[in-house]
Amino acid sequence: MKFPLPGRAPWAWPILLCASLTTWAWPLTAHAQETAPAPVAADAQADTDDSDAPRPRNAQQRAATAPRFEIDMQAPEAIGAFLLRHMEVQRYRELRNLDANELGRLLVLAPANVRELLATLGHFSPTVEVIAPPGLGEAATDAGNGDRALRNAFLGTIVVKVEPGPVTQVALVNVSFVGDIANAPEAAAQRADIQHEAGLIAGLPFSQADWDRTKTAALRALTAKRYPLGRVQNSLADIDAEANQARLYIELDSGKAMRMGDVVVQGAERYDAITAQRLVRLSGLTEGSDYDLEKLQDAQRRLAETGYYDSVFVYAEPTTDGETLPVQVQLREAKRQKVVIGIGGSTDNGARLSLEHTHNSVPGIGWRVVSKLQLERDDQLASTDWSSTPNDDGWRKIFGGQLAKQIDEFTTTSSQRLRVGQTQLGVEYDRSFYLQYDRAHVKSGLLSAAAQEDAKSSITLNYAWTRRRFDDLVFPNRGYGLSVEVGAGYTLGNDRQPFARTQARWLTYWPLGAIARAADPVPGQARDVSAPGRRTELGRLALRVEGGAVVARDSAPIPDTQLFITGGDNTVRGYGLRDIGVPRADGTIGPGRYKGVVSLEWQRPIWNSDRRSNWENVLFIDGGAIANKAGDLKPVWGVGTGIRYNSPVGPLQLDLAYGLEVKRFRIHLNVGFTF
């Protein structure tokens, strides 16, 4: 059996699987189609109502308490529920002025309506029987003879018996192309991706919802890159009811390839429009480049993250005129200055109070300045960061300074830092060059004043490089991030010695796919066509590896802020903040010259789901080690479980970890994903 395309063979069986389930029009009389009940005459009310019985005050109350008929659905549970939601006759169940004649006409059409609904679920050979309520014909005759007493009477129970029969399987999904994409060599990967994604429903039970989603996904993939004017030119579901097979065909017309043009900025008043233009071009939207929706979204994100704008909208309006699309940038600028007061907390540092002032354009130089004061139970921080507007290559000049104080049991570390250099936020990676001065003074409450160490300071020249290739920067499911930093310099003061410092961080996500749960989909529910079958999503593995080393003579007085220490919410769970380090002479824990951290986490949906769930459970194992010699690195381990909620501001995580070394449980709370 074949379903014709619109405009072809109108005499064929008129079941177009792309038709909406709620748009059928039935040959009812005018008053049966009314949504409001007709007024009841006073004498009829007197004849049918008991004067001593309480009367409903309105038609809605009568409808809620006395439906005109009931439906006894005898079908498999899921299918029966679907039919009861969508059967046309169900719409008239509480229509007060529905009479027996009209109900009879509805029941004549009901079997065809049920078969059409079942066809959308892939059941093309069902057995359907609709049994009218006993005495419906007599009631129709009496009503036709003017018996007003039967006008609002209960009409009985309709019995619907359904044997759905075998479900039709998708045997083939064929995607063909016309237009520029059909032969363009640069579009070969795009064609292959569209065909692969559409073919994922092959071998699955057919449903109209899946077929519609497949066509929509194919069109979205076509118009996301190079071809914003693309459209579905033809689609066909060829149903072989005897073999219970469906062959699906999609023909996509790409139209002509479109390229990006000039960047047009609207709304730039306080800040120079050229800054927005540069950031858009740095996202890859250069003049003459292919139309790319992902790059438009990246440009919008970059502009929003600068802090110069309260709202940003970046788009290219497709047009049939020409092959070049101007990039439209609509901005609503932020005020030049703002103050933010924040209250928060963490399991590591307790309550937190912060005060942040931002000046987006300092008079005379036009630099952006962010100054911050943060107070926590054990840590206090005051910092200021200055940055220029980006040049054509995306480089910004930077200058920053901070004062910090850390309290770890009996030890207090006071530090100062100055940094000057430049940084670049690129398309695929970020880079920074900077000169940095560090000074740190450690004071122990267990030592006398004469035994306290002197402050240590250093100056270093550093290079940092970061690459992020995650599929999503807020809720990553696959991809990786790599960050590397190297530096070299001298200690200052009376003992000047050279040293080198390097550290690296790697984070990767592996999706685990899914396992099949059942052969058949839930009737009437759309399936995610991004993966085959009804399935249970297995989630993903997240692997994090960190390492660091300071190479210098044993006698070199390296500032503590240039050394490594670990433990806490974002490093090794099961241990407190900065609990993993090198024992000092006074028995406290301090930083060391070598660091190694590893973490493996399994993130999975809490409930069976065929897509990423907002609520997830995690199982994890973390390990970390700090030492002054590479051979002395001995990791301590933490294991545990936790809950993730994917909130609008990012993942909210609550973990319960057990430190194997300290033999105690610890709760960890963290918000957001950053790399």
Buried (B, 14 or more C-beta within 10 A) or exposed (E): BBBBBEEEEEEEEEBBBBEEBEEEEBEBEEEBEBEEBEEBEEEEEEEBBEEEEEEEEEBEEBBEEEBBBEBEBEBBEBBBBBBEEBBBBBEBBBBBBBBBBBBBBBBEBBBBBBBBBBBBBBBBBBEBEBBBBEEBEEBBEBBEEEEBEBBBBEBBEBBBEBBBBBBBBBBEBBBEBBBBBEEBEEBEEBBEBBBEBBBBBBEBBBBBBBBBBBBEBBBEBBBBBBBBBBBBBBBBBBBBBEEBBBBBBBBBBBBBBBBBBEBBBEBBEBBBBBBBBBBBBBBBBBEEEBBBBEBBBBBBBBBBEBBBBEEBBBBBEBEEEEEBBBBBBBBEBBEBEEEEEEEEEBBBBEEBEBBBBBBBBEEEEEBBBBBBBBBBEBBBBBBBBBBBBBEEEBBBBBBBBBBBBBBBBBBBBBBBBBBBBBBBBBEEBBBBBBBBBBBBBBBBEEBEEEEEBEBBBBBBEBBBBBBBEBEEBBBBBEBBBBBBBBBBBBBBEEEEBEBEBBBBBBBBBBBEEBEEEEEBBBBBBBBBBEBBBBBBBBBBBBBBBBBBBBBBEEEBBBBBBBBBBBBBBBBBBBBBBBBBBBEBEBEBBBBBBBBBBBBBBBBBBEEEBBEBBEEBBBBBBBBBBBBBEEEEBEBBBBBBEBBBBBEEEBBBBBBBBBBBBBEEEBEBBBBEBEB
